Amino acid sequence: IQLQMKLMTKFQFLLEGTVQQGNPTLLNEIYTELYITDAKEINEECEIRQIETAAMKAVTEGTPINCNDIFTPIPKQDQLIRTVLTKGFAGIGKTVSVQKFILDWAEEKANQDIHFIFPLPFRELNLLNDKKLSLLDLLHVFFPETKKMDIFSGKYKVLIIFDGLDECHFPLNFQSNEILQDATKEASVDVLLTNLIAGNLLPSAFIWITSRPAAADLIPSECVHRLTECSAGSATVLEKMLSQAESGEIPKTLTQMYTHFLIIQIKIKHEKDYKMAMNGEDMILKLGKLAFQQLLQGNLIFHEEDMRECGIDVIEASVYSGLCTCREDLHQRKLYSFVHLTIQEHLAALYVHHSFTKNNINVFDVTEPTHEEKNEQVPMFDLHKKAVDEAINSKTGLSDLFLRFLRGFSLKSSQTLLECLLTQTE
């Protein structure tokens, strides 16, 4: 009961901004069901190619599955489904679907055969990268109310949810990691994860993992009993919303769509505090610098000192609650992040593009350019080539989507929007 109440309180609202001045919205009021289907195999093709392929597929392809039924076998299927891997493109709503699944359980609307649900997002697990602890201790860190419960007695049905595999910083060495079967034995978090997913540790537990397509192959296929894929279905609502944009045109690219979103956030900021000491363009570019630096390091969560290093005042940044969010960790330390990884990737690409086009600076250059080089016009191709090289060598930072945003900003179709954005922020 205590765990259910905690999860209900945590997931009944979608929150933007800081806890103090955030804008809570009831999840049940705005939730739109994702179209989830059985997927045949993990596609190792790059994410952008998969988006293009998916756009050409019929929406009805595949066997549809209700989110609350992802562990229910289809008719005539006898095999127990222990581990489900759900893949879907960035921003499609995987995390919100997880939250709705948990909320329905906590409100006793669905899956009442499950006794405990433990959501363990990878971006929060990353903070324990250097820790050694037992599985029992790990759960106690995130759910201290379970300390007096005999969770692993075999009497209870347990579901552990790992959201955001693409944000994982652990190597997930399924082949070389030691085999661990004792939930009270200490080990690295990486060892705990691989043994949980492989079924060596707590084999009776159910596991749900969500991921972008590009990272889905981090989990060996033999460890996955059901592979599902989610898509957004109809785009009618999105078209209606975006058709009301100033230009009167529906965005034709992902970069345009996210830039429209950024323009909307700027308008909201002006309504909140039109007389901000710092102009909006300066703040957006500083947020972009922060986004890029943290992305290079593979960081999705950062601290106040990281913001200060980029010249960002936390109070001023809080006005942009549609872009940044703040919460406290288990030790009451403030942690900051962008509201979604795609927002961080978009802002980072905007900063890289603006630095190159306005200041003739290639942020990927490791050496300081000479005075002559600063005045020399370098082709955009050089920037894109270095960005691709950096992304290829990056295991956790720069993604296909970052490259797509960066390329998108260089298109003529994006220039008008960029001018509108930077005019709006002044």
N, C-alpha and C positions, 0 to 999 in steps of 0.2 A: 504494500500500500504506500509506504513512504517513497519507494522508488518511482511508483506510478505518479504520485503527486509531484515529485521533483521534475520528471520528464514532461508532465502536462504543463507545469508552470514554464518550463524552458521552451517548449515547442508550440504553445498555443498562439504565440505572436511571432510575426516576422518583424525584426527590429532593424532600423537603419540609424546610423549615428551612434552617439554615446548612450550609455544606459540612462544617464540623467536627462538628456534632451532628445532622445530618440523618438521616432515616430512609429509606435506599435500598430500593426495591422493584424487582425485575427486571421490566422492561416485558413480556417474553415470557410471564411468569407471570400477569399480570393483564389483558393486552390483550383487549378485546372488539371484534370486527370491526364497524365502522359499516356501516349500510345505505346504500350510495351508488348514486344513479341519475342518468341523463341528465336534465338540466333543459332545458325548451324556451326559456325566456326569463328575464331578470332581472326580478324583481318589485319595483317601487318602493314598494309598500305598506309601512306601518310594520311593524317587526319583530313587535310584539305581535299585530297582525292576522294576520300570516303564521303565527305559532304557533297561533292559533286555527283558521286554515284547515287547517294541516297536521294538526291533531288530528282533523279530520273526514275526512281522506283515508285511503284504504286503504293499508296498509303496502306492498302489492305494486305500487303505481302507479309507472310508469316502468321503464326498462330497467336492471336491476341491474348494477353494475360492481364488480369486485374492486379494492381500493385499489391493489394492485400493477399493475393493468392500466389505469390511467386514461389512459395515452398510447397504448393499443392501440385502433385503429379497430374499430368493430363490423363484423360480416360485411357484405359488399357496399359498404363505405364505403372509398373510395380516397384521400380527402383526408388529407394528413399532419396529425397533431395536434401543433402546436408549443406552444400556450399553453392551459393548463387553468385554469379558475376554479372553485373548489369553495366553495360557500356552505353555511352551516349555522348554526343558532341558537347563542347563547352557551352555552358549557359542554358542548356535545354531544360533543366529542372530536376536533375538527379537528386541533389541535396534536399530540395523542397519535398520531393516524393518520399525520401527517407524520413523527413520530419513528419509528414502526414501519416505515414505508416506507424510511426512511434506514437503520435498523438491519438490516432484511432485506437491503438492498443491501450494507452493510458486512460482514455475515456471509456474503455470497455465496449467499444463498437466493433472490434474485430480481433481475431487471433488470440482469443482468451485461453487457448490451450498452452500458450507461452507464459511461463512464470516470470522470467526476467529478460529484459532487453537492455543491452549495454552498448550504446553508441560510442565508438572510439574513432573520431575523425583523424585521418593521417596528419593533418596540419597540427593537431594538438599532440599526437604521439611523437612528432618530430622533436618536440621540446625535451623529450626524454632520451634523446639519441645516445647520450654518454652514460646512461644509467644502467645498473644491473639490479634486477628485482624479479621476484617470482610473478607468475600470472595472478595469483591471489593478491599480491601487493599492488600490482598494476591496476586491478579493478578497485582496490581500496583507495588508490590515489584519486581516481576519477569519481568513485562512488563510495565515500566513507560510510554512508548509511548501511552498507552491506557487511560491515566488519563482524557483526554478530550473527550473520546468516550463514548457514551451511550450504552454500551455493552448489558445491561440487559433490554433494552426497549421492547423486544419481536419481534423486527423487524429483528433480525439477527440470523443466524444459527451458534451455537457455539459448538466446539469440544474441550474437555479437555482430555489430554492424561496423564495418570499416569503410568510411565514406572518403572518396577522393584519392584513389590509388595513384593517380597522376601527380599528386602532391607529395608522394612518399619520398623521404630522403634515405630510407634504409636500403641496403643492397639486396635484401631478400634472397639470400644464397640458399635456395632449396637443396642444391646438390651437396654443398660442402658444410652447411651448418650441422652442429651436433643434433642428434635425436633426443628430444626431451619429452618425457611422459608424466613428470611429477609437477603438479600445479603449485607446489610449495617450494620448488627448487629455484634458486636465483640464476638468471641468465641475462644476456643482453636483450633489448626489446626486439631486435632483428630475429634472434633465435626464437623468442616467444611467438612472434608473428608467423614465421615459416612453419613452426610445429603446430600452431593452432589451425592454420589454413590447410596444412597437409593431413590433419586428423590424428597426429601423434599425441597431441595435447588436447585433453577434453574432447574426445571423439564423439561424445553424445551431443555436443553443442552444435547449433546451426550457425552458419556464417553467411553474411551478405556483404559483398564488396561492390562498390561503384567506382567507375573509372571512365576517363576519356578513352576513345578507341586506341590511341597511340600507345597507351601504357598497359592495355589489357593483357598483353602477352608476357607481362612480368609474372603472372600466375601460371604455373604449368597446367596444361589442359587436363591432365589426369586428376588434378585437385578440384576441378570444377564439375559439379553435377548438373548444373543448368546455366547456360549462357543466354542472357536476355539482352535485348537492344531496345532503346527507347527513342521515340521521335515525338515531335510536338503536334503532329496531326495538322488540323486546319490552321491557316495563318490569317483568317478573317479579322480577328480582333486586332492583331498587330498591324494589318494594313489600314484598318480604320483609325487607329491611334496615330500612325505615322503620316497618314494622309492629311492630318491637321497641322502638319509642320508648316513653317513660314513659306518654304519654297513651293508648297502644294504638291510636291512630288514624293512618291514612295521611294525610300532608299533602295538602290539596286545592288549594293555591295554590303558586306559585313562591316567594313570600315565606315561607310556612310551611316549605317544604322547606329553604331556605337557613338559616332560623332554627334548625331542627332540627340542621343541620350545625354551626352556631355553638355550640349547647348541647353537642354531642358534643366539640367542641374544648375547651370549658371544663372538661368532665369529665377529658379527657386532661391538661390543664394542672394540675388539682388532684392528679392521680395523680403527676405529675412533681415538683411542688413545692407542697405544700399550705400551707406557711408563708411564702408570698410576702409581702414587705413591703407591696406595693401590692395593694389588693383588685381582684378581677377586673373588677368593673363599671367602675371607674375606668380600667383598662387598655383594655377594650373600647371605651369611649366616646372615649378618646384615639386609639385606632387608627381609630375612626370619623371623628374630626375630621381626622386625617391623610389618610384615604381621600378625604374630601370636598374638602379643600383641594387635593390633588393632582389630583383629578378635574376640578375647576374649571379648573385650569391645563392640563389635557390630559396630565398626567404619569402614566405607568404605572411608571416607574422613578424612585427618589428616593434621597437620601443621608442620612447619619447626622444632619447638621445639620437636615434637614427633620423628622426624628423628634424631635430635641431641642426644636425649636420648639413641638412639640405636647406636650411634657412626657414623652416616652417614652424610657426607658432601653433601649438596644439589648439588653443582657443579659436584662432582664426580658421584652422583646418576643420574644426567641428561644424562650421557653417555649411561645409560641403558634406553633409551627413549622407547624401545619396551616393557618395564616392568612398568615404572612409567610415570605419566603424571602430569602436573601442569597447573593450570589456576587461574584466579582471581575471587573472589566472587563479590557480588554487591557493596561491600565497598572497592574494590581493594586490599583485603588481599589475599595472595597466599594460595591456597589450593592444596594439593597433594593427589593422589590416585594411585592405581595400574590400569593398562589399562583395566582390567576386574576383576570381583570378583573371577573368577576361577583361575586367576593368583595369586591373594592374597592367596587363599586357598591352591594352590599347593606349593607356597613358604613357607607358614606357616607349612605345613606338612613336607616339606624338612628340615626345621629348627628343628622341634620336633624329627624327625627320626635321624638326624645327631647328635643332642645333646645327644641322648640316646646311639647310637652305638659308637660314637667316644669319648664322655666325660662321659659316664655312668650317665647322668643326665636325670631324668624324670621331664620335665618342669611342669607337673601337680601336683607334690608334693608341698604341701604348706609349709612344714617344711624343713629346711636345713639338708641335709644328713650328718651323722657323717663320720669320716675318714674311719671307717671300712665299712660303707655302700657304700662309694664311690668306694672302692676296690672290693666290692662284685658284682659278675655278676648277674644281675636281668634278668629274662626271658622277651622276647619281649611281651609275652602275658600280662604281668602286665601293660606295657605302653598302649597297645591297650585297655585293660579293663578300665583304668582310662580315656582314651580319649573318649570312648563310654559313660561312666558315666557323663563326663563333657558335652558332646554333648546333652545327654538326658535332663540335667538340664539347658541347655542354650537355651534361647528363641530367641536370635538374632545372636549368634556368630557362633559356630561350627556346620557345616552342614553334611549331608550324604556324600557330595562330599569331604570334608576335610578328613573324615574317610576313604573314598575310596582311596584317595591319600596316606594317612599314611600307610594303609595296603599294597598298591601297592609298596611302597618303600621297604618293607620287603621281597618281593618276589625275588627269585634268578634271574628272568628275568630282574629285574631292576638294579641289582648290577653292571653289565657291563656299563650300561648307566650312573649310578652315578659316577663310576670311571672315565668315559670319561668326564663327566661334571666337576668334581673337578680337573681333570688333565688339562682340557682346560682353567680353570680359573686361573691357577697358572702362 
